[in-house]
Amino acid sequence: MALHRARAQGKAVVGVAAGRYHSVALTSDGRVYSWGLNDWGQLGRRAELAADAGDAGSGGAGGGCTQGASCRSGLPGLVELPEGVRIVAVSAGRYSTQAVASDGALWVWGLDGCAAASGQPPPRDRAAAPRGVGGTLAGHAVAAVSTGYVFWAAVTREGRVFTCATGDDGYAGTLPDRRAPNAAGELGRGGEPHAPGEVDGIHGRAVAVAAGREHALVATDRGEVYSWGGGGRAGGAAGRGGRHDVPGLVRGELAGRPVQLVAAGEYHSLAATADAVFGFGSNAYAATGAAAPGDAPDAISEPRRVLGELGSGGWQILALSAGYQHSLAIAAGPAGWMPRPDGTGAAAAAEGAGGDASIGDGLGVPGVEVVLSSTSNMANVAPAAGLLQHQGLEHQERLEQQQQQVKEKSLTTGGSTAALPAGAAAATEAAAKASAVAAIAAAAASTTPSTQPSAIETAATSYLAAQARPPLNTAASYWSSWKPGPRYESVRQLSPDVFKLLPREFNPDYRNPCWGSGPDLGPHFWDECPYPPAGPCGVGGKGDFDSYVKLFSIASDIIRSRPDAVTGEARIASSNTYTSANGVYARGPAGSRPDGLEVTMPLLLREAAPYLRLILILRDPGERLYSAYNYYRQVLGSVCVCVWWQKDLAPASPQDFHNQTVRDIAAWHACVGARGKQSCVRGYQPQQLVKGMYGEFLKDWLDHWPREQLLMIRYEDYTFALEAHLRAALAFLGVADPDSSSALAAMLAAPVRNKSGGKRAPMLPETRRLLRGFYAPYNARLAAALGDDRWLWQPDA
């Protein structure tokens, strides 16, 4: 119903959350819709009194109601947030709702006093008004929030954890003696329970959080799990012994295994590594999935592998959720499994799932299956806790906002429109593809002869129209309105030479910012030149920012004569800028910095040049690896991240590449087993294999850069439909469409600058199958994030 209503209003739903008695949905334009019970204002808006309402004072001026047991709404309605607030993640509790805004602010409404200086919820008749949470959270940008029964836990973009008791005692104040806040240690800290407070004792950066009835879990970038709460309750939802009022490390069968996901139910918990799920806590109705009821009727005190296939290590765990007394996981198929061209899945998938596996077509990620790790006859009970993973939902609007599907301005000079529905499934519809390509073709119709695009051309260009929108502001206006972020000072300390040279303002007479590069530069300044400067690096001179800027003197002269010109740095096939997103480099290897600062490439570029528009071309990761291997003639050690460039050797054979691929994949798995996935990604181990894990790096860019400032292009489509992609790139940059057929012909005839030289033998079929299986889960993550299954690089694409 919410999906239908939201779409009927021209919105695409990108997130949902279910509380005890109400639900909320988040749309791609950053708005929140709610429905259900509104007895404490948890809908964040006015609702309607039931026909049999007997609650005095439930109504109010303007009609409708915001309180009382008979105040409810069976249809979704818009939450009345302040003007300009865009929501990117939502969570729902017992009688309250929490929402994260695009600027990192946390908003609450309903029975939640965490936004008040007194720590008390507002009067019941005013609780529906959304309120911003400040206190100790002020100055910290929230990345994710998870709501428990009587409290919530939030993770900031810095990886710090804050908790707050909402003011609900768990029984709606109906008992003679109210339940004391933090009685079970659910906040993981001392201090004022009804005000946000930071949880100490967590080593590493929090990347995922889950709040249950009276306990919480956090996963860190070290792959460790910390828990607190649940004290005095049978069930052991914390999964460990010791004090429960402060965080403690959860071990059991998780010891030494890098955890990526966590989930908290009423009195049970789940944790997942890349390929297995573990359960602990109350095993009522087999909710942990780790034992049958007869085997463990009461509880599982420490993490234990779940029964069946999800505990076997043969699946890629993508998402995890725990309800009242049941659990769910989303998992990709076992290694080597790939869907058939008709989308039904290979025979190996059915065999691996006992012959009855079903493909979840509605997920928008072909080849992903929903696997129920445990079932419960209490599935109709609303869960006490919602789960918002830091990795998946932190900036959902950035993943979707360029897929606005109704009546958006297209690339056409005549102002016609092209509708492109959001989501991977809709993106594959022939009608959407045809309308998008028609918009691109129309831009060329007035200047060059054109033929009707073929079906293949239509498929190759359907994703461009939603992205290739010109900038709304000039660099000068963007810069004048830009406000530094909360980590600006840390970023400035890392690169003082950059910020020293940045102008206070740009000349509005020029479209281009202060400087620009020629078309052939790929100096590796941003990703390989450290501060303090250590020598020429990739830019010559002293290796500082001044040396970098001096490379652009010729382009600057051109700009003086052409104020309307736009230039930029061409990276010349270098993937380092993009894959530096997880901290591999930030003006040099981050791990070697004595000051301990970790500032990623996206953050550095955002604070230094927020007006940039970035174009990224991605190639099938297996083909990219083969190209890199032949181009560099690399010989990678099995466990070393070092790269030996041996271009003077004889060309490698396909068998040589196959052998190296087998070694690299073995090295990757060994690294993950010893150090955890994130550490191996950050460490580039093995470097070229890791560079193809595009989905692992996208999140950090979307954390800092609005989606409309990124143009994502698939290399295979670019080479097939060069003219359409060229026009899209020019439109994205705000450059006028070529005004003559000769100008366009000159662009299309320009020589390819980066060639490996000579033809190479094709990759062995067994190597291609191996790489497709290896990269499948990473491609699935990328396709889900970008809402288009072309990024799966399936054989029939």
NUGUBA-424191 format. One record per residue (C-alpha): residue in one letter; x, y, z. Coordinates in steps of 0.02 Angstrom, whole numbers, padded with zeros to 5 digits, always signed. Layout:
residues N
AXYZ ...
This chain:
residues 797
M+00000+00000+00000 A+00140+00122+00043 L+00232+00077-00115 H+00076+00100-00219 R+00033+00268-00142 A+00211+00334-00152 R+00229+00284-00334 A+00059+00358-00373 Q+00130+00523-00316 G+00283+00506-00427 K+00397+00441-00290 A+00509+00289-00280 V+00521+00201-00111 V+00702+00167-00063 G+00685+00117+00120 V+00557+00053+00246 A+00551+00021+00433 A+00423-00068+00542 G+00393-00023+00724 R+00278-00110+00845 Y+00118-00028+00787 H+00170+00083+00641 S+00273+00085+00482 V+00370+00215+00384 A+00435+00224+00206 L+00574+00332+00135 T+00561+00396-00044 S+00700+00442-00164 D+00670+00629-00141 G+00710+00618+00045 R+00531+00620+00111 V+00453+00505+00240 Y+00279+00429+00234 S+00200+00345+00386 W+00046+00242+00429 G-00022+00140+00574 L-00057+00186+00756 N-00026+00367+00806 D-00065+00360+00992 W+00100+00443+01039 G+00125+00545+00880 Q+00243+00414+00807 L+00175+00450+00632 G+00248+00625+00637 R+00087+00698+00567 R-00099+00710+00596 A-00202+00553+00576 E-00387+00513+00589 L-00492+00460+00736 A-00567+00288+00723 A-00755+00282+00701 D-00776+00217+00879 A-00656+00344+00953 G-00689+00388+01133 D-00529+00479+01175 A-00560+00655+01235 G-00439+00785+01172 S-00369+00677+01033 G-00411+00801+00897 G-00347+00976+00877 A-00345+01130+00771 G-00334+01096+00587 G-00426+00929+00599 G-00358+00755+00629 C-00271+00690+00783 T-00094+00667+00847 Q-00126+00563+01004 G-00240+00436+01085 A-00276+00251+01066 S-00402+00285+00928 C-00286+00396+00826 R-00225+00299+00676 S-00203+00301+00488 G-00226+00155+00370 L-00150+00248+00223 P+00024+00322+00203 G+00038+00508+00235 L+00182+00631+00223 V+00278+00668+00383 E+00283+00854+00416 L+00471+00886+00419 P+00545+01062+00414 E+00577+01139+00244 G+00741+01083+00166 V+00766+00927+00272 R+00806+00775+00164 I+00799+00606+00250 V+00916+00465+00197 A+00876+00327+00324 V+00732+00284+00440 S+00704+00174+00591 A+00546+00137+00691 G+00528+00089+00873 R+00387+00051+00992 Y+00305+00222+01001 S+00434+00328+00910 T+00521+00354+00744 Q+00701+00405+00706 A+00768+00474+00542 V+00942+00523+00479 A+00951+00678+00368 S+01072+00704+00224 D+01176+00824+00329 G+01197+00692+00465 A+01068+00767+00584 L+00960+00645+00683 W+00773+00683+00692 V+00647+00600+00808 W+00461+00607+00837 G+00338+00515+00949 L+00380+00455+01123 D+00562+00510+01121 G+00637+00639+01239 C+00815+00629+01172 A+00797+00795+01080 A+00748+00892+01236 A+00870+00970+01357 S+00767+00897+01499 G+00771+00723+01424 Q+00583+00714+01439 P+00466+00682+01292 P+00360+00832+01246 P+00177+00837+01299 R+00084+00699+01212 D-00017+00817+01104 R+00144+00892+01033 A+00250+00734+01018 A+00209+00712+00833 A+00318+00862+00785 P+00490+00806+00719 R+00633+00866+00829 G+00820+00874+00796 V+00934+00785+00920 G+01078+00888+00985 G+01172+00875+01149 T+01329+00772+01133 L+01278+00726+00956 A+01295+00907+00900 G+01440+00918+00779 H+01435+00733+00738 A+01356+00675+00575 V+01251+00520+00604 A+01272+00381+00478 A+01144+00254+00541 V+01022+00227+00684 S+00939+00070+00749 T+00791+00079+00867 G+00762-00044+01007 Y+00615-00062+01124 V+00651+00084+01239 F+00813+00156+01169 W+00907+00187+01009 A+01089+00170+00954 A+01168+00280+00822 V+01333+00268+00728 T+01417+00426+00665 R+01517+00442+00506 E+01673+00440+00614 G+01624+00267+00676 R+01576+00322+00853 V+01422+00254+00942 F+01293+00353+01040 T+01141+00287+01135 C+00989+00365+01216 A+00839+00303+01314 T+00680+00370+01233 G+00580+00387+01393 D+00469+00237+01358 D+00477+00115+01504 G+00427-00033+01398 Y+00253-00043+01469 A+00184+00127+01416 G+00183+00181+01598 T+00039+00066+01641 L+00122-00021+01788 P+00127+00054+01963 D+00317+00053+01961 R+00396+00115+01802 R+00542+00017+01732 A+00703+00111+01770 P+00796+00169+01614 N+00954+00072+01574 A+00906-00062+01699 A+00971-00200+01585 G+01124-00100+01531 E+01050-00072+01358 L+01137+00096+01339 G+01311+00023+01364 R+01363+00174+01467 G+01327+00275+01621 G+01271+00455+01630 E+01104+00534+01594 P+01001+00398+01507 H+00878+00515+01421 A+01011+00618+01332 P+01127+00557+01195 G+01289+00489+01265 E+01440+00407+01185 V+01477+00224+01215 D+01659+00197+01260 G+01763+00039+01258 I+01739-00008+01075 H+01905-00033+00988 G+01902+00012+00805 R+01776+00107+00700 A+01594+00052+00711 V+01524+00007+00541 A+01358-00077+00589 V+01238-00063+00735 A+01084-00159+00792 A+00971-00127+00941 G+00859-00261+01016 R+00733-00255+01156 E+00864-00217+01289 H+01031-00256+01210 A+01137-00192+01067 L+01273-00252+00949 V+01407-00160+00852 A+01523-00226+00715 T+01687-00135+00689 D+01805-00111+00544 R+01919-00237+00628 G+01785-00369+00601 E+01749-00383+00787 V+01579-00381+00875 Y+01543-00290+01037 S+01384-00311+01137 W+01302-00241+01292 G+01136-00250+01381 G+01021-00396+01418 G+01083-00404+01599 G+00977-00509+01712 R+00877-00582+01568 A+00880-00767+01525 G+00932-00792+01347 G+01108-00720+01337 A+01072-00602+01192 A+01241-00519+01225 G+01326-00683+01181 R+01456-00671+01319 G+01485-00665+01505 G+01552-00522+01611 R+01475-00352+01641 H+01328-00311+01529 D+01316-00125+01562 V+01472-00088+01458 P+01530-00154+01288 G+01619-00320+01286 L+01697-00422+01147 V+01590-00565+01082 R+01688-00721+01042 G+01625-00900+01042 E+01635-00968+00865 L+01657-00789+00803 A+01832-00781+00876 G+01957-00742+00740 R+01823-00725+00606 P+01793-00554+00527 V+01612-00503+00555 Q+01526-00385+00433 L+01342-00384+00485 V+01245-00389+00649 A+01060-00400+00693 A+00965-00395+00858 G+00794-00470+00892 E+00695-00466+01053 Y+00811-00578+01154 H+00920-00655+01019 S+01060-00595+00906 L+01142-00633+00740 A+01312-00596+00666 A+01379-00637+00494 T+01548-00651+00413 A+01564-00639+00224 D+01503-00818+00204 A+01421-00883+00363 V+01289-00834+00493 F+01305-00859+00681 G+01165-00850+00810 F+01157-00831+00999 G+01036-00786+01138 S+00860-00848+01170 N+00818-00992+01055 A+00630-00983+01075 Y+00551-01044+00913 A+00728-01081+00850 A+00753-00895+00823 T+00943-00905+00829 G+00945-01035+00692 A+01092-01114+00781 A+01001-01258+00862 A+00834-01347+00852 P+00717-01312+00999 G+00741-01487+01069 D+00930-01468+01067 A+00935-01301+01158 P+00765-01259+01230 D+00821-01106+01326 A+00969-01014+01257 I+01134-01016+01165 S+01257-00922+01273 E+01392-00891+01142 P+01390-00870+00953 R+01367-01032+00859 R+01352-01067+00673 V+01172-01078+00614 L+01109-01244+00551 G+01096-01283+00368 E+01181-01199+00222 L+01202-01025+00296 G+01322-01096+00423 S+01421-01197+00297 G+01524-01055+00226 G+01465-01081+00048 W+01358-00924+00028 Q+01395-00738+00013 I+01296-00654+00154 L+01228-00487+00093 A+01103-00435+00228 L+01042-00491+00397 S+00888-00452+00502 A+00812-00514+00665 G+00631-00494+00716 Y+00533-00536+00871 Q+00572-00721+00872 H+00628-00756+00695 S+00773-00712+00579 L+00810-00679+00397 A+00964-00669+00287 I+00991-00622+00106 A+01130-00723+00025 A+01207-00739-00147 G+01230-00910-00223 P+01378-01024-00188 A+01544-01001-00277 G+01527-01037-00461 W+01340-01012-00460 M+01274-00895-00594 P+01095-00866-00653 R+01040-00932-00820 P+01004-00803-00955 D+00818-00832-00922 G+00845-00783-00740 T+00797-00952-00666 G+00967-00994-00593 A+01087-01133-00634 A+01064-01313-00585 A+01203-01297-00458 A+01100-01172-00362 A+00953-01291-00345 E+01066-01433-00294 G+01154-01326-00165 A+00988-01273-00090 G+00913-01444-00080 G+00828-01427-00247 D+00699-01299-00193 A+00792-01134-00198 S+00694-00988-00269 I+00762-00834-00353 G+00704-00671-00276 D+00654-00574-00432 G+00585-00430-00330 L+00754-00393-00253 G+00816-00304-00407 V+00978-00404-00402 P+00967-00559-00512 G+01058-00705-00439 V+01019-00658-00259 E+00913-00774-00155 V+00816-00749+00005 V+00861-00886+00129 L+00762-00906+00290 S+00884-00955+00424 S+00748-00993+00551 T+00560-00986+00555 S+00436-00936+00688 N+00250-00942+00716 M+00271-00767+00790 A+00315-00692+00622 N+00160-00582+00627 V+00223-00492+00782 A+00308-00327+00741 P+00493-00336+00784 A+00552-00237+00932 A+00706-00180+00838 G+00741-00114+00666 L+00909-00138+00582 L+00999-00004+00485 Q+01169-00060+00430 H+01301+00076+00410 Q+01362-00004+00251 G+01196-00020+00162 L+01080+00123+00206 E+01188+00266+00266 H+01156+00373+00113 Q+01018+00284+00019 E+00962+00442-00066 R+01130+00462-00150 L+01115+00288-00221 E+00943+00328-00294 Q+00925+00513-00323 Q+00981+00509-00505 Q+00847+00379-00544 Q+00700+00498-00521 Q+00574+00421-00636 V+00439+00544-00683 K+00449+00696-00797 E+00632+00739-00768 K+00720+00857-00889 S+00815+00757-01019 L+00967+00796-01122 T+00863+00860-01266 T+00888+01037-01324 G+00703+01051-01358 G+00658+01022-01176 S+00570+00855-01200 T+00567+00731-01058 A+00625+00553-01033 A+00549+00447-00895 L+00670+00323-00818 P+00593+00223-00674 A+00703+00194-00524 G+00769+00024-00472 A+00861-00115-00560 A+00705-00205-00619 A+00627-00050-00694 A+00792-00002-00775 T+00784-00159-00880 E+00612-00123-00951 A+00616-00098-01138 A+00504+00054-01131 A+00617+00144-01009 K+00769+00103-01114 A+00687+00164-01273 S+00632+00330-01197 A+00804+00362-01123 V+00892+00328-01287 A+00767+00434-01379 A+00816+00581-01270 I+01000+00558-01311 A+00965+00531-01496 A+00861+00689-01502 A+01011+00792-01447 A+01105+00737-01603 A+00960+00745-01725 S+00974+00930-01761 T+01159+00927-01808 T+01205+00758-01878 P+01119+00626-01982 S+01054+00489-01871 T+00973+00321-01893 Q+00847+00240-01779 P+00944+00157-01636 S+00946-00031-01638 A+00884-00134-01491 I+01064-00161-01438 E+01102+00025-01449 T+00948+00057-01346 A+01008-00063-01212 A+01182+00011-01215 T+01126+00190-01182 S+00968+00175-01075 Y+01058+00221-00915 L+01130+00387-00975 A+00980+00502-00975 A+00952+00490-00788 Q+01132+00540-00754 A+01185+00663-00888 R+01106+00820-00818 P+01204+00981-00828 P+01263+01065-00667 L+01139+01185-00589 N+01273+01305-00526 T+01439+01371-00587 A+01597+01328-00491 A+01602+01507-00425 S+01425+01502-00356 Y+01450+01327-00285 W+01610+01381-00198 S+01532+01540-00126 S+01392+01440-00044 W+01498+01291+00012 K+01513+01260+00198 P+01657+01151+00258 G+01609+00987+00338 P+01640+00928+00517 R+01808+00848+00470 Y+01873+00998+00374 E+02010+01036+00499 S+02078+00859+00492 V+02075+00863+00303 R+02164+01031+00301 Q+02299+00966+00418 L+02329+00820+00301 S+02353+00932+00148 P+02398+01108+00203 D+02486+01142+00037 V+02321+01116-00054 F+02217+01226+00057 K+02350+01362+00064 L+02336+01386-00125 L+02146+01374-00137 P+02073+01545-00177 R+01949+01628-00061 E+01832+01648-00209 F+01825+01609-00394 N+01808+01733-00536 P+01626+01718-00593 D+01677+01773-00769 Y+01752+01601-00797 R+01653+01441-00802 N+01805+01337-00757 P+01874+01349-00580 C+02044+01424-00542 W+02146+01304-00647 G+02128+01154-00762 S+02231+01022-00848 G+02268+00972-01024 P+02187+00816-01094 D+02332+00697-01067 L+02377+00721-00885 G+02373+00581-00761 P+02499+00641-00632 H+02443+00536-00483 F+02456+00686-00367 W+02301+00653-00264 D+02332+00469-00233 E+02522+00454-00224 C+02603+00620-00176 P+02612+00630+00015 Y+02625+00779+00129 P+02753+00836+00180 P+02817+00824+00000 A+02943+00684-00023 G+03003+00724-00197 P+02941+00732-00375 C+02819+00583-00361 G+02702+00594-00511 V+02703+00782-00535 G+02886+00831-00540 G+02958+00980-00448 K+02944+00963-00260 G+02795+00847-00269 D+02684+00975-00183 F+02520+01053-00237 D+02609+01201-00316 S+02702+01080-00431 Y+02537+00999-00475 V+02456+01165-00521 K+02603+01216-00630 L+02569+01067-00741 F+02412+01156-00800 S+02488+01317-00865 I+02445+01281-01046 A+02264+01244-01005 S+02256+01403-00901 D+02311+01505-01050 I+02172+01427-01153 I+02045+01468-01018 R+02095+01651-01020 S+02048+01661-01203 R+01894+01551-01183 P+01804+01601-01021 D+01665+01477-01059 A+01784+01330-01074 V+01784+01185-00953 T+01938+01077-00923 G+01986+00942-00803 E+02111+00807-00762 A+02105+00650-00865 R+02167+00503-00764 I+02232+00401-00911 A+02172+00229-00861 S+02223+00252-00679 S+02105+00170-00557 N+02196+00234-00403 T+02089+00387-00377 Y+01929+00285-00366 T+01999+00135-00272 S+02082+00248-00145 A+01909+00272-00072 N+01933+00154+00076 G+02090+00236+00138 V+02219+00142+00035 Y+02295+00309-00011 A+02260+00486+00044 R+02406+00591-00015 G+02513+00438+00009 P+02484+00273+00103 A+02373+00314+00252 G+02450+00177+00360 S+02620+00260+00353 R+02563+00427+00423 P+02639+00463+00595 D+02494+00575+00645 G+02367+00434+00627 L+02248+00538+00521 E+02144+00439+00400 V+02066+00551+00269 T+02001+00462+00116 M+02015+00522-00062 P+01829+00565-00081 L+01832+00667+00078 L+01992+00760+00030 L+01928+00804-00144 R+01757+00853-00076 E+01828+00977+00048 A+01955+01046-00076 A+01847+01055-00232 P+01663+01023-00194 Y+01607+01089-00364 L+01692+00948-00461 R+01594+00835-00577 L+01671+00663-00585 I+01659+00536-00727 L+01697+00354-00690 I+01710+00219-00824 L+01705+00040-00759 R+01747-00117-00856 D+01702-00299-00825 P+01820-00332-00679 G+01883-00496-00751 E+01925-00416-00918 R+02004-00268-00828 L+02115-00386-00730 Y+02171-00475-00889 S+02209-00309-00972 A+02309-00248-00822 Y+02406-00411-00814 N+02456-00397-00996 Y+02490-00211-00989 Y+02603-00215-00838 R+02661-00395-00855 Q+02647-00404-00668 V+02715-00542-00560 L+02622-00535-00395 G+02682-00625-00240 S+02556-00741-00161 V+02546-00638-00002 C+02639-00479-00046 V+02554-00319-00102 C+02710-00267-00198 V+02700-00251-00386 W+02846-00283-00502 W+02826-00197-00670 Q+02914-00304-00798 K+02859-00233-00965 D+03015-00298-01049 L+02965-00480-01027 A+02888-00583-01164 P+02698-00574-01174 A+02613-00682-01046 S+02510-00829-01107 P+02327-00857-01058 Q+02386-01003-00953 D+02510-00891-00862 F+02366-00774-00822 H+02257-00918-00763 N+02393-00979-00646 Q+02418-00804-00578 T+02231-00782-00553 V+02221-00943-00453 R+02365-00882-00344 D+02287-00711-00321 I+02117-00780-00269 A+02202-00898-00146 A+02302-00751-00077 W+02142-00651-00057 H+02054-00787+00040 A+02208-00813+00149 C+02214-00627+00185 V+02028-00619+00228 G+02044-00768+00343 A+02190-00689+00434 R+02144-00505+00435 G+01965-00482+00376 K+01894-00419+00211 Q+01903-00233+00247 S+02084-00240+00298 C+02129-00334+00138 V+02032-00211+00031 R+02120-00065+00113 G+02286-00152+00096 Y+02264-00191-00090 Q+02302-00374-00061 P+02319-00429-00200 Q+02314-00258-00280 Q+02246-00286-00454 L+02119-00417-00398 V+02053-00297-00265 K+02038-00154-00390 G+01898-00248-00478 M+01791-00250-00320 Y+01706-00090-00375 G+01562-00103-00252 E+01682-00101-00105 F+01739+00075-00151 L+01578+00157-00209 K+01505+00185-00037 D+01640+00303+00020 W+01616+00412-00134 L+01428+00418-00106 D+01459+00463+00076 H+01537+00627+00022 W+01479+00664-00156 P+01300+00694-00213 R+01249+00568-00344 E+01214+00705-00471 Q+01400+00749-00472 L+01451+00573-00526 L+01428+00504-00702 M+01446+00314-00699 I+01483+00237-00869 R+01501+00055-00916 Y+01654+00031-01027 E+01571-00099-01138 D+01425+00017-01176 Y+01541+00166-01199 T+01644+00079-01333 F+01488+00013-01421 A+01391+00178-01424 L+01530+00307-01418 E+01432+00454-01490 A+01288+00440-01365 H+01408+00424-01220 L+01511+00571-01280 R+01356+00680-01290 A+01302+00622-01118 A+01471+00666-01044 L+01467+00839-01123 A+01292+00869-01057 F+01346+00811-00883 L+01489+00936-00886 G+01376+01076-00946 V+01469+01091-01111 A+01370+01141-01264 D+01326+01001-01383 P+01443+00997-01536 D+01377+01131-01653 S+01429+01048-01814 S+01447+00876-01885 S+01631+00910-01919 A+01664+00949-01735 L+01579+00789-01682 A+01670+00690-01815 A+01836+00758-01754 M+01797+00702-01577 L+01744+00529-01632 A+01899+00511-01742 A+02021+00560-01605 P+02149+00421-01577 V+02141+00310-01425 R+02279+00371-01310 N+02301+00218-01201 K+02339+00057-01293 S+02433-00092-01229 G+02504-00123-01401 G+02472-00276-01507 K+02337-00406-01492 R+02333-00531-01352 A+02265-00706-01350 P+02091-00725-01277 M+02068-00770-01096 L+02044-00955-01061 P+01859-01002-01035 E+01898-01081-00867 T+01984-00920-00810 R+01834-00816-00862 R+01716-00931-00767 L+01828-00922-00614 L+01832-00733-00616 R+01646-00715-00648 G+01610-00823-00497 F+01735-00728-00390 Y+01672-00554-00437 A+01486-00600-00439 P+01446-00540-00260 Y+01543-00379-00283 N+01454-00345-00448 A+01288-00382-00365 R+01324-00253-00232 L+01370-00124-00363 A+01214-00162-00466 A+01103-00146-00314 A+01182+00020-00266 L+01164+00092-00441 G+00993+00017-00473 D+01039-00065-00638 D+01080-00247-00673 R+01195-00204-00818 W+01331-00186-00684 L+01318-00374-00652 W+01414-00400-00815 Q+01315-00556-00853 P+01368-00653-01008 D+01209-00608-01103 A+01216-00422-01060 
